[in-house]
Amino acid sequence: MNRTEEIALSYNEKIKYFNKENGGVSTALNLGIEKMTGDFFSWLSHDDLYYPNKIERQLEFLNGRDDIILYTDVEFIYPQAKNDKVLRLNHPDSSKFYYYLMTSGPHGCSLLIPKKCFNKVGLFEEEFKTTQDYRMWFRLAKEYEFIHMPEVLIKYRVHDDQGGMQYNEIHKKEVDALHIWFINNLSDSEITNLSSGLNGLFYSELALIFYKKHLLDASKLAFQKSIKNIFSNSIQSIKQHTFYNLLYIKRRHLKSSFLNLIIRLIRKSLKAIKFIISYFIPKPFRQFIIKILDIIYVISPLSIKLKREVPKKYKIGMAVLAYERPQYLEACLDTLFQTKLYDYDITFLLQDDGSSDPHVKEILNFQRSHEYKIHRIFSEKGDSFAGSAINKAMRNLMKLDNFDIIGWSDPDIIFHKEWLDRLMKISLWAKKNSRAQLLGSFSAFNSSDPGHRIKGTFNTPYGSFVTKYKMGLANNFYFREDFLKLGYFEKKMNSEELMAKRCEKLKVMNFSLKDSYVEHIGIKSSINDFRRIQRIENNPEIYVRTPHGKNMPSENWPSIISKFETLGYYKYIKSPKTFGLNILGSNLELDVIILVAKKDLMMIELTIESVIKFLKHPINNLFLIGKKDPIIDEMCSRFQCKFIDEDVISPISYREIDFSYKGLDRSRWIYQQLIKLSADILKGSNHIFMIDADTVLTSPQVFEHSGKMLLLHSDEYHYPYFKHLKKLLKLTPDIELSFVAHQMIMNKEKLSEMKRDIENIHQNNWFETILSLLNKTLKSPFSEFETYGHWMHNKYTKDIFREYWFNKRLDRNEYLIAKNFVKNGSEEIRSVSLHC
C-alpha cells in the first residue's frame, strides 16, 4: 500500500505536496523546480536520508554566495551490513570536476544548487531514465563551478529496488552513451585543462577506467582519441601513455600469454635501461647531458621563437584586476601611484569585474597625479575565474594601444617605489642576453610558495633574477608577441598550473626578480575563499600560508605595508629591536624551562650554555623537566639547574594518552605539550621562558620591549594547529602567521586564564578537552605555542610585541656549527635548531 500522500500531508504546512503520474525521476524533479519558490534547490530521494543539518551547513559554507554549486561526502547504508560505509571524495581541485564526474561523480542528493542555475541551463532531460542527473551536472559545470564540501551530510540507501537496478539493461546503455557524450562535448581547452596538457595520456587513462566499468563503446572512443593525441604528450609521459594503451589492448582484445610476455619484456627492458643509466652514469653528468640537450633544443629550429628585444622607445600596458576587497585595492593603488616612472611610457588600466561594493568604484575613480596615464573599465560580473579576468584584461590592453609589453597585477599587492625601474632593467637585459634559455613572462614578485620552485639564479648588471615554471599570478608581464604565441589562459582556471605545463612542454622559463619589489598582502580572497577552504580541508597537512615576497629590500617601502603584517614584512622590513651583539639587558626576571627527552640528551649541555650566555634577563630558576638520567643529574650539578620529574608536573599520565599516527606512537609528543601548559603551577617568577631542548640561542637577546612581552613569528606555518585552535578556544586568528618558534615567553597568570577559558567553553578539564579535540588522522594536530600565541594576540594585543624569529635550521651532524655560533655569537641569527 502506497502511503506517500498520507505521510506527506501529515506534516501540514511544512511540506508542499504535489501529485503526478509516474513519468520517471526527471519529470518529478522538473515539476519540483517549476513549483519551487526558494533560492536553492536540493533533492532527496524517498529511500535516502539527510543529516538534520544538511541544508544549514551548506548555507553556512556558501556564506551568501549564489554562483557556485556544492556537493558533499556520502554515507552508504547496506541492508545486510553491520556498519555503514562512508565515501569521502578526494576532489581537491574544482577545475578537474569533469574528470571527477566521469570517474567518481557526486551523489545528486548531496548537491545544493542555486535556482537561477536552471534558468540558464534548462531542466532535466526527461527522455533519460537513469543518467538524467549526470547530464544535468555536466551542463551546469559548463556555466558554474562545482565545489566539494568535505563533510558527510547524506545517507544513501543501497537496495535492489533502485532505479538503476530496475532498469539494468537500459542503465548500462545509458551510462555508456553518457560517457561518449561527455567526451564528445568536452572542448579541446577543457581536455587540456583536465590533462595538464597531456591529452593523449589522459584519453588512454580514461579508456582503461571506462573498460573496467564495462563501458565498451566509451572506452573504444577514448582509446581512439588517445592514439590521435599521442604526440600531445611530453617525452616523459610517452612511456606511461604507451603502457596504458598496451594494457588496454591486452585487456580488451588480446588476452593471450604471448602478449603478457611481450609487455613484461618491454617493461623489464625499460627498467634495465633506466638502471644502467642511473648506475653507470653519475647524476651530475646526467644532469649536464640533460642541460646540454635543452640548450640544443632551445637554439634549434624546433623550439618556439620568442621575442628577445623591444624597441628603444617601448610602451608598457599594465592592468590592475579589481574585484571587491576595497581594503586591499586602496592600499594597492595608493602604493602603485607612488611608483617612480622615470622615462617609462606606461599606461595603467583599472579593470573592475563587476564589484558590488560601491567603495570599490570610489577607489578606482579617485583622481591620481596627472603624471600617471590611467584608463578605467567597469564591466559586469564575470565567472569568478582568474583565467577569464586575465584574458579580458590582456584583450582590453591590446585594444587600448599597441603596447610592446603587457601585464597585470592583482589588487592585493603593495608596490615598492622602484619596482618598475628594477623590473624593466633586469628583465629586458635577461630577455636579450639569455641565449641558452627561452624566457617567457617576468615578475617583480619572487613568491615564497614552496610550489614555485626556483630552477636557476642568474646575474645581470642591474641585479639578479630567478627562473621558475610556476611563480604565481600576482604580478606578471609579457612581451606582447610572446603572450600571443604562448596563448591565452584557460577560462576556468584559478592558478597558472596549465600555463606552466604549457611552458614546461615548450622549454619556456618564466622568471622573477630575485629580490621582490612587490609584496602580497591578500590573506583572504573574495574570489578564492571556497577553493582555498576546499584545498585546506582536503589536504590540511600540506596547506601553506598565503605566499609573501622573498628577499624584499629593507627600505623605501610605503609605510602602509606595516598594516598588513605579512611574514615578508616581519622577515625583511621590520628591524629587530630585541637581539644583537650590543643589545641591552632587561630587568624582567624569568624562570627558564627546558623539557628533556632521551633524544635531546646530547644537545642539552649546549642549550643550557646558550641560555645562560645569551638570555639577557635575570634567571631565577632553570628547570630541567624529564625522566631521571645521569646526564641530567650532571647538568643540574654543573649549572645549578633544578630537576622536576615530568610525571609530577603533568596533569595526566603519559600512559593515559592514546595517540598514534600510522603506527607511530605520538603520545609523548602531546604529553610534552601538556607539561609546558602546566608550567603555571611551578613556584617562582611570574614569567617563564620555554625553549626546546634541540634549540640553542646564538645572540644576546631579550623577550620584552617597552614593557611588552616579545612573541616571535616563524616560517613554520601548519594549518591543523589553527583548526584545533578554532575548536578549542572558538578563536579564528586574524593573522596568518605562526608563533611556533621553538621558544616562547609566557606569563603564568595569563596561561592560567587561557586554561580557564578552555574549561568555561567546554565545561571540562583543559587537558582532557585538548586531547578530545585532537584529529588523530594527522601526525601533528596541536601546538601549545600556536595556541598561547594566538590567544594572547587576540585577547591582549596591546601587551605583546612581535618580531621575526631569525632562526637557522641545522642537522644533528652539524652540531659543531651550532657550538661555534654559541662560542662567537651572531648579529644576524637569533637561534639555531638541530632537529632529528
C-alpha positions in Angstrom: 0.0 0.0 0.0 1.4 3.4 -1.0 1.0 5.8 1.9 3.2 8.6 0.4 0.3 11.2 0.2 -0.9 10.4 3.7 2.6 10.8 5.2 3.4 14.0 3.3 0.1 15.7 4.2 0.6 14.8 7.9 3.3 17.4 8.0 0.8 20.2 7.2 2.4 23.4 6.0 5.9 22.1 6.4 5.6 20.1 3.2 4.1 21.2 -0.1 2.8 18.1 -1.7 2.2 17.7 -5.5 0.8 14.5 -7.1 1.5 13.4 -10.6 1.6 10.3 -12.8 4.9 8.3 -12.7 6.9 9.6 -15.6 10.4 8.9 -14.2 12.7 10.8 -11.9 13.3 13.7 -14.4 9.7 14.6 -14.6 9.3 14.7 -10.8 12.5 16.9 -10.5 11.3 19.2 -13.2 7.9 19.7 -11.5 9.7 20.5 -8.3 11.9 23.1 -9.9 8.9 24.7 -11.6 6.9 24.8 -8.3 9.8 25.9 -6.1 9.7 29.4 -4.6 13.1 29.4 -2.7 16.6 30.4 -3.8 18.2 27.0 -3.7 17.3 23.5 -5.0 18.1 20.3 -3.2 16.5 17.0 -3.8 16.1 13.9 -1.5 15.1 10.5 -2.9 12.4 8.7 -1.0 14.8 6.0 0.1 17.7 8.2 1.3 18.3 10.4 4.3 19.5 13.9 5.0 21.6 14.7 8.1 19.5 17.1 10.2 21.8 20.0 9.5 22.5 19.3 5.8 21.0 22.5 4.3 22.1 24.6 7.3 25.8 23.5 7.0 25.8 24.1 3.2 24.3 27.6 3.5 26.9 28.4 6.2 29.6 27.2 3.8 28.2 29.4 1.0 28.2 32.4 3.2 25.9 34.3 0.9 27.2 33.2 -2.4 24.8 32.0 -5.1 27.2 31.4 -8.0 28.6 28.0 -7.1 27.2 24.5 -6.6 28.0 22.5 -3.5 28.3 18.7 -3.1 29.3 16.6 -0.1 30.5 13.2 1.0 28.1 10.3 1.5 27.3 7.6 4.0 26.2 4.3 2.4 23.5 2.2 4.1 23.6 -1.5 3.2 20.7 -3.8 4.1 22.8 -6.7 5.5 25.9 -4.8 6.7 26.6 -4.2 10.4 28.4 -0.9 9.7 27.6 1.7 7.2 30.4 2.8 4.8 31.4 6.4 4.4 32.6 7.6 1.0 34.9 10.6 1.3 35.6 12.1 -2.1 39.1 13.2 -2.9 38.2 16.2 -5.0 40.7 18.9 -4.1 40.6 20.8 -7.4 37.3 22.1 -8.6 38.8 22.8 -12.1 39.0 19.0 -12.5 35.3 18.5 -11.9 34.7 17.0 -15.4 37.2 14.2 -14.6 35.5 13.5 -11.2 32.2 13.4 -13.0 33.5 10.8 -15.4 35.2 8.7 -12.7 33.6 9.2 -9.3 30.9 11.9 -9.5 28.8 13.5 -6.8 25.7 12.0 -5.3 22.7 14.0 -6.5 21.0 14.3 -3.1 24.2 15.9 -1.7 24.0 18.9 -4.0 22.8 22.4 -3.2 22.1 24.3 -6.4 21.1 28.0 -6.8 17.7 28.2 -8.5 19.0 30.7 -11.0 21.2 28.0 -12.5 18.3 26.2 -14.0 17.2 29.5 -15.7 20.5 29.4 -17.6 20.9 25.7 -18.5 17.3 24.4 -18.5 15.6 21.5 -16.8 16.5 17.8 -16.5 16.2 15.8 -19.8 13.1 13.6 -19.4 14.0 11.1 -22.1 16.8 9.6 -19.9 15.6 7.2 -17.1 18.8 6.7 -15.1 21.5 9.3 -16.2 19.5 12.5 -16.3 21.4 13.7 -13.2 24.9 13.3 -14.6 23.8 15.0 -17.8 22.5 17.9 -15.8 25.7 18.2 -13.7 27.7 18.3 -16.9 25.6 21.1 -18.4 25.7 23.0 -15.1 29.5 22.6 -15.0 29.8 24.4 -18.3 28.4 27.5 -16.6 29.0 27.2 -12.9 31.7 25.9 -10.6 31.1 22.8 -8.5 32.8 22.9 -5.1 33.3 19.8 -3.0 32.4 20.3 0.7 34.3 17.6 2.6 31.6 16.7 5.1 29.2 13.8 5.3 25.6 15.2 5.1 23.5 12.5 3.5 22.8 8.8 3.9 22.4 6.8 0.7 20.5 3.5 0.9 21.7 0.7 -1.3 19.0 -1.9 -2.3 17.6 -3.9 -5.2 14.7 -1.6 -6.0 16.7 1.4 -7.0 16.1 3.0 -10.4 19.5 1.8 -11.7 18.7 -1.7 -10.6 15.2 -1.8 -12.1 16.3 -0.5 -15.5 19.5 -2.6 -15.5 19.9 -3.0 -19.3 18.6 0.5 -20.0 21.0 1.8 -17.3 24.1 0.1 -18.9 23.3 1.5 -22.3 22.6 5.0 -21.0 25.8 5.1 -18.9 27.9 4.0 -21.9 26.2 6.6 -24.1 26.6 9.2 -21.3 30.4 8.8 -21.3 30.5 9.0 -25.0 28.5 12.2 -24.8 30.9 13.5 -22.1 34.0 13.0 -24.3 32.3 14.5 -27.4 31.1 17.6 -25.6 34.4 18.5 -23.9 36.2 21.2 -25.8 39.9 20.9 -26.6 40.8 23.6 -24.0 38.7 21.7 -21.3 40.5 18.5 -22.1 43.9 20.3 -22.0 42.9 21.7 -18.6 41.9 18.3 -17.2 45.1 16.6 -18.6 47.5 19.5 -17.8 48.4 19.4 -21.4 49.0 15.7 -21.7 45.8 14.9 -23.8 46.9 11.6 -25.1 47.8 10.2 -21.7 44.5 11.5 -20.3 42.5 9.7 -23.0 44.4 6.4 -22.5 43.7 6.6 -18.8 40.0 7.1 -19.5 40.0 4.1 -21.9 41.2 1.9 -19.1 38.8 3.3 -16.5 35.8 3.0 -18.8 36.7 -0.6 -19.8 36.9 -1.6 -16.1 33.4 -0.2 -15.7 32.3 -2.3 -18.8 31.6 0.9 -20.8 32.8 -0.8 -24.0 31.8 1.9 -26.6 33.0 4.7 -24.4 36.4 3.0 -23.8 36.8 2.4 -27.5 36.2 6.1 -28.3 38.7 7.2 -25.6 41.3 4.7 -26.9 40.9 6.1 -30.4 41.4 9.6 -29.2 44.4 8.6 -27.2 46.1 7.3 -30.4 45.2 10.6 -32.2 46.7 12.6 -29.4 49.9 10.6 -28.7 52.1 13.5 -29.9 50.5 15.9 -27.5 52.4 14.3 -24.6 55.7 15.3 -23.2 58.6 13.0 -23.8 58.5 11.9 -20.1 54.8 10.8 -20.4 55.0 8.9 -23.7 56.3 5.8 -21.8 53.2 5.8 -19.5 50.9 6.5 -22.4 52.3 3.6 -24.4 52.0 1.3 -21.3 48.3 2.3 -20.8 47.5 1.7 -24.5 49.2 -1.8 -24.5 47.3 -2.6 -21.3 44.0 -1.6 -22.9 44.7 -3.7 -26.0 45.7 -6.6 -23.8 42.6 -6.5 -21.6 40.1 -5.9 -24.4 41.4 -7.7 -27.4 44.4 -9.9 -26.7 44.3 -11.9 -23.6 47.0 -14.4 -24.7 50.0 -15.3 -22.6 52.2 -14.3 -25.5 51.1 -10.6 -25.3 51.6 -10.7 -21.5 55.2 -11.9 -22.1 55.8 -9.1 -24.6 54.5 -6.5 -22.2 56.6 -7.9 -19.4 59.7 -7.9 -21.6 59.1 -4.2 -22.6 58.7 -3.2 -19.0 61.8 -5.1 -17.9 63.8 -3.7 -20.8 62.8 -0.1 -19.8 63.7 -0.8 -16.2 67.1 -2.3 -17.2 67.9 0.7 -19.4 66.9 3.1 -16.5 69.1 1.0 -14.1 72.1 1.1 -16.4 71.9 4.8 -16.9 71.4 5.5 -13.2 74.2 3.1 -12.1 76.9 3.7 -14.7 76.4 7.4 -15.4 76.9 9.8 -12.4 74.0 12.1 -11.5 75.9 15.3 -12.2 76.9 14.1 -15.6 73.3 13.0 -16.4 72.1 16.5 -15.4 74.8 18.0 -17.5 73.7 16.0 -20.5 70.0 17.0 -20.0 71.1 20.6 -19.8 73.1 20.4 -23.0 70.1 18.7 -24.7 67.8 21.5 -23.5 70.2 24.2 -24.9 70.4 22.4 -28.2 66.6 22.3 -28.3 66.4 26.0 -27.4 68.7 27.1 -30.3 67.3 24.6 -32.8 64.6 25.4 -35.4 62.2 23.1 -33.4 61.8 25.4 -30.4 59.3 28.2 -30.1 60.8 31.6 -31.1 60.1 34.2 -28.5 60.9 37.9 -28.9 64.2 38.9 -27.3 64.1 42.7 -27.6 61.6 45.6 -27.7 62.1 48.9 -29.5 64.2 51.6 -27.7 61.0 53.7 -27.1 58.8 50.8 -25.9 55.3 51.2 -24.4 54.0 49.3 -21.4 50.4 48.5 -20.6 49.5 47.2 -17.1 46.1 46.2 -15.8 45.0 46.0 -12.2 42.4 43.3 -11.8 39.9 44.7 -9.3 37.0 42.8 -7.7 35.6 43.6 -4.3 38.1 43.7 -1.3 38.3 47.5 -1.1 40.7 47.4 1.8 43.4 45.7 -0.3 42.6 47.6 -3.5 43.0 51.0 -1.8 46.4 50.1 -0.5 47.4 48.6 -3.8 46.6 51.7 -5.9 47.9 54.1 -3.3 51.3 52.5 -3.5 51.1 51.8 -7.3 50.7 55.5 -7.9 53.8 56.3 -5.9 55.9 54.5 -8.5 58.9 56.4 -9.8 58.1 56.5 -13.5 61.5 57.9 -14.7 61.2 57.9 -18.5 59.0 54.8 -18.9 55.9 55.1 -21.1 53.4 53.1 -19.1 49.6 53.2 -19.2 47.5 51.8 -16.3 44.2 50.1 -16.9 42.0 49.8 -13.8 39.6 47.0 -14.6 36.7 46.1 -12.3 35.0 42.8 -12.8 31.5 43.7 -11.5 32.2 44.5 -7.9 29.0 45.1 -5.8 30.8 47.1 -3.1 30.3 50.8 -4.0 33.6 51.7 -2.2 35.5 49.8 -5.0 34.2 52.2 -7.6 35.1 55.2 -5.4 38.6 53.9 -5.1 39.0 53.3 -8.8 37.6 56.7 -9.7 39.8 58.6 -7.2 41.8 61.2 -9.1 45.6 60.5 -9.1 48.5 62.6 -10.1 48.4 63.7 -13.8 51.8 62.1 -14.4 50.1 58.7 -14.5 48.2 57.7 -17.6 45.1 55.9 -16.3 42.1 54.2 -18.1 39.2 52.7 -16.2 36.8 49.9 -17.3 33.8 48.8 -15.3 32.3 45.5 -16.6 29.5 43.2 -15.5 30.5 40.4 -13.1 32.4 37.6 -14.8 32.5 33.9 -13.9 34.9 34.4 -10.9 37.8 32.6 -12.6 41.3 34.2 -12.7 41.8 33.0 -16.3 38.8 34.9 -17.6 39.8 38.1 -15.8 43.4 37.9 -17.1 42.3 37.2 -20.6 39.8 40.1 -20.5 42.5 42.5 -19.2 45.0 41.5 -21.8 42.4 41.9 -24.6 41.4 45.3 -23.3 45.1 46.4 -23.1 45.6 45.4 -26.7 42.6 47.4 -27.7 43.8 50.5 -25.9 47.2 50.8 -27.7 49.9 48.9 -29.5 51.9 48.2 -26.3 55.2 46.3 -26.6 54.9 44.9 -23.1 51.6 43.9 -21.4 50.8 42.6 -18.0 48.6 42.7 -15.0 48.7 42.8 -11.2 46.3 41.5 -8.6 44.6 44.2 -6.4 46.1 42.7 -3.2 49.8 43.6 -3.6 51.8 46.6 -2.5 54.5 48.2 -4.7 57.9 49.4 -3.8 58.6 52.8 -5.3 61.4 51.4 -7.6 59.6 48.2 -8.7 59.0 49.4 -12.3 62.6 50.5 -13.0 64.1 47.4 -11.4 61.8 45.0 -13.2 62.3 46.6 -16.6 66.1 46.9 -16.4 66.7 43.3 -15.2 64.0 41.7 -17.4 64.9 43.4 -20.6 68.6 42.6 -20.1 67.7 39.0 -19.3 65.5 38.5 -22.4 68.1 40.0 -24.7 71.2 38.2 -23.3 70.0 34.8 -22.1 70.7 32.9 -25.3 70.8 29.4 -23.7 67.2 29.5 -22.4 63.8 30.7 -23.5 62.4 33.3 -21.2 58.7 34.0 -21.1 56.8 36.0 -18.5 58.5 38.1 -15.9 57.5 39.4 -12.5 58.6 41.7 -9.7 57.3 39.2 -7.1 59.5 36.3 -6.0 56.9 34.1 -4.4 57.7 32.1 -1.2 55.2 29.4 -2.2 57.1 26.0 -2.0 55.4 25.0 -5.2 57.1 27.9 -7.0 60.4 26.1 -7.2 63.5 28.0 -8.4 65.2 26.3 -11.4 68.2 28.7 -11.6 69.6 32.0 -10.4 71.3 34.4 -12.8 73.0 37.8 -12.5 72.7 40.9 -14.6 74.4 44.3 -14.4 71.2 45.6 -12.6 70.5 42.7 -10.2 69.7 39.0 -10.1 66.7 37.1 -11.4 65.4 33.5 -10.8 63.8 31.2 -13.3 60.7 29.1 -12.5 57.9 27.3 -14.3 55.3 28.4 -11.8 55.6 31.7 -10.0 52.1 32.8 -9.2 49.8 35.3 -10.8 50.2 38.3 -8.5 52.3 40.4 -10.9 53.2 39.2 -14.4 54.3 40.8 -17.7 54.9 39.5 -21.2 56.3 40.9 -24.5 53.1 41.2 -26.4 54.2 38.9 -29.2 55.2 36.3 -26.6 51.8 36.3 -25.0 50.1 35.8 -28.3 52.4 32.9 -29.2 52.1 31.2 -25.8 48.3 31.7 -25.9 45.6 33.0 -23.5 44.9 31.4 -20.2 42.2 28.7 -19.9 38.9 30.4 -19.0 38.1 28.2 -16.0 41.4 28.5 -14.2 42.5 29.9 -10.9 46.2 29.1 -10.9 48.9 29.1 -13.6 49.1 25.3 -13.5 48.1 24.8 -17.1 50.1 27.7 -18.5 53.1 26.4 -16.5 52.7 23.0 -18.0 52.5 24.6 -21.5 55.7 26.5 -20.8 57.5 23.4 -19.5 56.5 21.4 -22.6 57.9 24.2 -24.7 61.0 24.6 -22.5 60.0 28.2 -21.8 61.1 29.5 -18.4 59.2 32.2 -16.5 61.3 34.4 -14.3 61.1 36.9 -11.5 63.4 39.3 -9.8 65.4 37.6 -7.1 64.5 40.4 -4.7 60.8 41.0 -4.5 59.8 44.6 -5.2 56.1 43.9 -4.7 54.5 42.2 -1.6 51.4 40.1 -1.5 49.0 41.4 1.3 45.8 39.4 0.5 45.3 36.8 3.1 41.7 36.2 2.1 40.3 36.5 -1.4 36.7 37.1 -2.2 37.2 35.0 -5.4 39.2 32.1 -4.0 37.8 31.6 -0.5 35.9 28.5 -1.4 38.7 27.0 -3.4 41.1 27.8 -0.6 38.8 26.2 2.0 38.5 23.2 -0.3 42.2 22.7 -0.5 42.7 23.2 3.2 40.0 20.7 4.2 41.2 18.1 1.8 44.9 18.4 2.5 45.3 20.2 5.8 48.9 19.0 6.4 50.3 20.3 3.1 48.4 23.6 3.0 50.8 26.5 3.0 50.2 30.1 4.1 49.5 32.9 1.6 52.8 33.5 -0.1 55.0 36.5 0.7 57.8 38.0 -1.3 61.3 36.6 -0.9 64.4 38.8 -0.4 62.5 42.0 -0.1 64.6 45.2 0.1 64.5 46.6 3.7 63.9 50.2 2.8 61.8 52.6 0.8 58.5 50.7 1.1 55.3 52.7 1.7 54.5 52.9 5.4 51.2 51.2 4.9 52.9 47.8 4.5 53.2 47.5 8.3 49.3 47.5 8.5 49.0 44.2 6.7 51.5 42.2 8.7 52.8 39.8 6.1 55.6 37.5 7.0 57.7 39.3 4.4 57.3 42.5 6.4 58.5 40.9 9.7 61.3 39.0 7.9 62.8 41.7 5.7 61.5 45.1 6.6 60.8 45.4 10.4 64.1 45.9 12.1 64.7 43.6 15.1 64.9 45.5 18.4 65.4 42.6 20.8 68.6 40.8 19.8 72.1 41.6 18.6 75.6 41.7 20.0 75.1 45.1 21.5 71.6 44.6 22.9 70.9 46.0 26.4 69.6 43.6 29.0 66.2 43.6 30.7 65.3 43.7 34.4 62.3 41.3 33.9 63.0 38.2 35.9 62.4 34.8 34.3 62.2 31.1 35.2 63.6 29.0 32.3 62.0 25.7 31.5 63.7 23.1 29.2 61.9 19.7 28.6 64.5 17.0 28.0 63.6 13.8 26.1 66.1 11.0 25.7 66.9 12.0 22.1 67.9 15.5 23.3 70.5 14.5 25.9 73.4 15.0 23.5 72.2 18.6 23.0 71.2 19.7 26.4 74.6 21.0 27.6 74.9 23.4 24.6 71.3 24.6 25.0 71.8 25.4 28.7 75.1 27.2 27.9 73.4 29.3 25.2 70.6 30.3 27.5 72.9 31.3 30.4 75.2 33.3 28.0 72.6 35.0 25.7 69.3 35.3 27.6 69.8 38.9 28.9 67.3 38.6 31.8 67.8 37.8 35.5 67.2 34.0 35.7 65.5 33.0 38.9 65.2 29.2 38.3 66.4 27.0 35.5 64.2 23.9 35.4 65.0 20.7 33.5 61.9 18.6 33.2 62.1 14.9 32.1 62.8 11.5 33.4 65.7 10.8 35.8 69.0 10.3 33.9 72.7 10.6 34.9 73.3 13.2 32.2 70.5 15.4 33.6 72.0 15.0 37.1 75.3 16.1 35.8 73.8 19.2 34.1 71.9 20.1 37.3 75.1 19.9 39.3 77.2 21.9 36.9 74.7 24.7 36.0 72.7 24.8 39.3 69.5 23.7 37.5 66.5 22.2 39.3 65.2 18.9 38.1 61.5 18.1 38.0 60.2 14.7 37.1 57.7 15.1 34.2 55.1 13.0 36.0 55.0 15.4 38.9 54.0 18.5 36.8 51.9 16.8 34.2 48.1 16.8 34.7 47.8 13.3 33.2 50.0 10.2 32.9 51.7 9.6 29.7 50.2 6.1 29.6 46.7 7.6 29.7 47.2 9.3 26.3 46.2 7.3 23.3 47.5 8.9 20.2 49.4 7.3 17.3 49.8 8.1 13.6 50.3 5.3 11.1 51.7 3.0 13.7 54.0 5.7 15.2 53.3 6.5 18.9 52.8 10.3 19.2 51.5 10.2 22.8 54.8 11.6 24.3 54.8 14.4 21.8 51.4 15.5 23.1 52.4 14.8 26.6 55.3 17.2 26.5 53.0 20.0 25.3 50.6 19.4 28.2 53.6 19.6 30.6 54.5 23.1 29.1 51.0 24.3 29.6 51.2 23.1 33.2 54.1 25.4 34.0 51.9 27.9 35.8 51.8 25.7 38.8 55.5 26.0 39.4 56.7 28.3 42.2 59.0 31.1 41.1 58.9 34.0 38.8 55.7 35.2 37.2 57.2 34.9 33.7 58.6 31.7 32.2 60.9 31.3 29.2 60.5 27.9 27.5 62.9 26.7 24.9 63.1 23.4 23.1 66.0 21.2 24.1 67.2 21.0 20.5 67.3 24.8 20.1 70.2 27.0 21.1 70.4 30.8 21.4 73.1 32.3 19.2 72.9 36.0 20.1 72.3 38.2 23.1 68.5 38.8 23.3 65.6 39.9 25.5 62.0 38.9 25.4 60.4 42.2 26.3 60.3 45.6 24.6 59.0 48.8 26.1 57.2 46.8 28.8 55.6 44.4 26.3 56.2 40.7 26.1 58.0 39.5 22.9 56.4 36.8 20.8 58.2 35.5 17.7 56.8 34.7 14.3 58.3 31.8 12.4 58.1 30.3 8.9 56.7 27.0 10.3 53.1 27.5 9.5 50.9 24.4 10.0 47.2 24.7 9.3 45.9 21.9 11.6 47.2 23.9 14.6 44.8 26.7 13.6 42.0 24.3 13.1 42.4 22.8 16.6 42.7 26.4 18.0 39.4 27.3 16.5 37.7 24.3 18.1 39.5 24.7 21.4 39.0 28.4 22.0 36.4 29.3 19.4 39.1 31.6 18.0 39.8 32.3 14.4 43.1 34.1 14.2 43.1 37.4 12.2 46.7 37.0 11.1 48.1 34.1 9.0 51.3 34.0 11.0 52.7 31.3 13.2 54.1 31.5 16.8 55.8 28.1 16.6 59.3 29.4 17.1 60.8 26.7 19.4 61.0 29.2 22.2 58.4 31.4 24.0 57.9 33.6 27.0 54.7 33.0 28.9 53.0 34.9 31.7 51.8 32.5 34.4 48.7 34.4 35.2 47.8 34.7 31.5 48.5 31.0 31.0 46.1 30.1 33.9 43.5 32.4 32.4 43.7 30.8 29.0 43.2 27.3 30.5 40.1 28.7 32.4 38.7 30.0 29.1 39.1 26.5 27.7 37.3 25.0 30.7 34.5 27.5 30.6 33.9 27.0 26.9 33.8 23.2 27.1 32.8 22.6 30.7 35.6 20.1 31.0 39.3 20.0 32.2 41.5 21.9 29.8 43.9 18.9 29.2 41.0 16.5 28.6 39.5 19.0 26.2 42.7 19.3 24.2 43.0 15.5 23.9 39.4 15.0 23.0 39.7 17.5 20.1 42.8 16.0 18.5 42.4 15.0 14.9 44.1 11.6 15.1 44.3 11.2 11.4 47.1 13.8 11.4 50.6 13.5 12.6 50.7 16.9 14.3 47.3 18.3 15.1 48.1 20.6 18.1 50.6 23.2 19.2 50.9 24.7 22.7 53.0 27.7 21.3 50.5 28.4 18.5 47.6 28.2 20.9 49.0 30.5 23.6 50.5 32.9 21.0 47.2 33.5 19.2 45.2 33.6 22.4 47.5 36.4 23.6 47.3 38.2 20.3 43.5 38.0 20.3 43.0 39.0 23.9 46.0 41.0 25.0 47.2 42.6 21.7 48.5 45.7 23.4 50.6 43.7 25.9 52.7 41.9 23.2 55.5 43.0 20.8 56.2 40.8 17.8 59.3 40.2 15.6 60.6 37.6 13.2 62.4 34.6 14.8 65.6 34.8 12.7 66.3 31.0 13.2 68.6 28.8 11.3 67.9 25.1 10.9 70.8 22.6 11.1 71.0 18.8 11.1 72.2 17.0 14.2 75.5 16.2 12.4 76.1 20.0 12.2 76.5 20.2 16.0 79.9 21.8 15.7 78.5 24.7 13.7 75.9 25.3 16.4 78.7 25.2 19.0 80.7 27.8 17.1 77.6 30.1 17.0 77.4 29.8 20.8 81.1 30.5 21.2 81.2 33.6 18.9 77.7 34.9 18.9 75.8 36.2 15.8 74.5 39.6 14.8 72.1 38.1 12.3 70.8 34.8 13.7 68.8 34.7 16.9 68.8 30.9 17.4 69.6 27.6 15.6 67.6 24.4 15.9 69.1 20.9 15.4 66.2 18.6 14.7 66.5 14.9 14.2 
